[in-house]
Amino acid sequence: MIISSGIAWCEALAGAATAVPDHARDDAEIIEGFLRSEDDQLFGVLVQRYKQKVFRLVASILGPSAEAEAEDLVQEIFISVYRKLDTFRGDCSFSTWLYRLSRNRAIDGRRRRKPFAVVARGRPEGEQELRSSVDLQTEIERSGRNSLVLRHVNGLGEPRRTVIFLHYWMGCGVDEISCLTEIPVGTVKSHLFRARRELAKRLSREAIDG
């Protein structure tokens, strides 16, 4: 087929996936069938199954200010997978292969982006003052777009930055984060704990200095 660009192509494939027989639900079987028959509906099953998780991973790496860019990149990733699926050798699970490819593409995309736009020091009009006793989780859940919180989250090193975005902005549990990032569950928990502690310190200093 001639691949059209953008969301329409992926959505069309995902919608067509409902016509695929129920027995073709194992990733390996779907891939084998697609490579043998070039049936786009089979590939649509993979798109339907993984597009949301790939979006979560990509968006967590690019940052919550770049959802539109993340959507475009997800389309590019699945077009790339469509074209190179015959290179998948089965040395790991398809999901691992897909998430690894997606993570690498997202990291490359982030490197090409302009630096995250941060607010100047001081609080913009209307932004509530953050006290030294701030509860990080409450603050993130209450105001996920808070520019001050975003600025400090973006200042975290990897993979803590991505883990924080996946957990608080994408709503992923530790098991899903572990799957998406290939980081052991225990290490994910450690990154979350240490990142929260570091952010709390930074926000406390900001409140005191401000």
N, C-alpha and C positions, 0 to 999 in steps of 0.2 A: 504494500500500500504506500501511497504518498503521505508522509506524515505532516499534518498541519501543525501549526505552532500554537502554544498557549493552552489554556485550561480546557478549551472545547475538546481537544483530542483526548486528553486523559479522562475527562468526564464521559465522553462517548464510549470509550472502552470500558470504563467501570460500569456504566449503565448496561452495556451489552453483556456483561459478565453474568447477569441473571439467567441468561439462556444456556449457560454451561451446565451439563448434567452434574448432579450432586456427587457422583462418585469421583469426579476430577477435582478433589479438594486438597490433596497433598501437594506441597510446593514442587517436589521433585517430579511428580506425575504431570503436573500442569506444565512445567518447563519442558519436559520430554515431549509432551503432546504438542506444545507450541512449536518447538524446533522441528518436529516431524511434519506437522500439517500447516504451519504458519497461520493458524487460526487466531485472529486478533482477539476473539472473545476469550480465549484462554489467557492471553496476556492481560486482558482486562480484569480477570480474577485477581492477578497479582497487584494490579493498580488499586483495585477496590480494597484489597486486604491490607496494603501497606502505605497508602498515600497519606493517611492521617499521621501515622507514626513518623514517616519521613519528614512531613511538614514540621512536626514538633521538634525533631532533631535539628533540622535546618534552621528553623526560627530561633531555637535556643542558642545556636552558634552565632547567627547574624545579630540577634538581639531583638527585643520586643518592639523596637521602633522601625523594624524592617519587614513587617508581615507581607507587604505586597512583593517585595524583592524575594522573600522566601517562597511565595507561591510560584513566582516565575522560575525560580531555581528548581523547585520540585518538578515542574513540567520538563525542564531540561534534563533532570536526572532520569526520569522515566523514559524520555526519548532516547537517552544514551543507553539505558538498560535494554530497551527494545532492540537497539541496533547491535549491542555487543553481548546479548544473552548467551550466544553460542560460545563465549569465552569462559562462562561459568563452568568450572570443572567438578564441583561438588566436594572440594576439599574441606569446606565448612558448610554450614547451613546457608540457604539462600538469603535468609534475613540478615545474617551476619555479613555476608558479602554485600548486600544492598546497603546496610547501615554504614559499613566501612566506606563504600563508594560515596554515599551521601555526605558523610562527615568530611571526607577529604574535599569534596566539591564545595561544601559550605565554608570550610576553613579557607580555601582559595578565594571564594567570593568575599569573605570578610577582609582578607588582606588587600583586595582590590578596592574595597569601599573607602570612602572618606572616613576619618575618625568620627566616632559617635559624638554628636553635638551635645555639649554639656552647657548648663547654665553658668553664667558668671558667678563668682563667689558672692554669697548673699542670697536671700530668699526672694523669689519673684512675688509680685503682689498676689495675695490670695492664697499662697501656700502656707499651710499651718506650720508653726514652729515645732521642730522636733526636740523633745526634751531628752536629757541625759538618761532618763529612765525608759526610753522608747523600747517597746516590744517589737522586735524586728518582724516576726511572723504576722502580728496584727497589722503593722504598718503596711507590709507588702500586700496582704490580703485586702486591706481596706482601700488602698490607693496604689494599685499596681503600676500606674503611670507616673508616680511621684518622681519628678526629675532628679531630686536629690538622691533618692534611693537608687535610681537607675545609674546615676553617675558613679556611685560607689560600687555598685555591682559590676559595672563595666571595668572598674579598676582592679577587680580580682584577677588573679592568675588563673590559667586553665589547669585542670578541668573544673575548678570550683565555680568559675563563672557560668559555664554551661550547665553544671549540675543544679545551681541555684535557679537559673532560668527554666530548666526543665521541670523542677519541682514546684516553684511558686507561680510562674507565668503559664506554663503548659499543663500544670496539674498532674504531672506524672508521679507515680509512686516509686519507691526505691528499686523495686524489681524491674519495672519498665526502664528506668534510667540505667540500670545495670545492663539490660539487654541492648539498649540503644548505643551506649558508650563503650561497651565491653569492659566495664570496670566492675570488679566484684562487689556484691551487695554491701558487705561490711565496709569496703573502702568508700562506697557512695555515702553511706551513713556518716563516715568520718569526715568526708569532704563537706557534707551539709552542716555538720556540727561546727567544724572549724571556720567555714565561711560565715555562718551566722554569728559566731563569736567575733570574727574580724569586722564584719559589717556593723555590729552593735558598737564596737569600739570606735569605728570611724564616725558613725552617726552621733555618738556621744561627744566626741571631740568637736564635731561640726556645731553641735548645739551650744557647747561651752564657748567655742571661739566666736560664734555668731552673736 
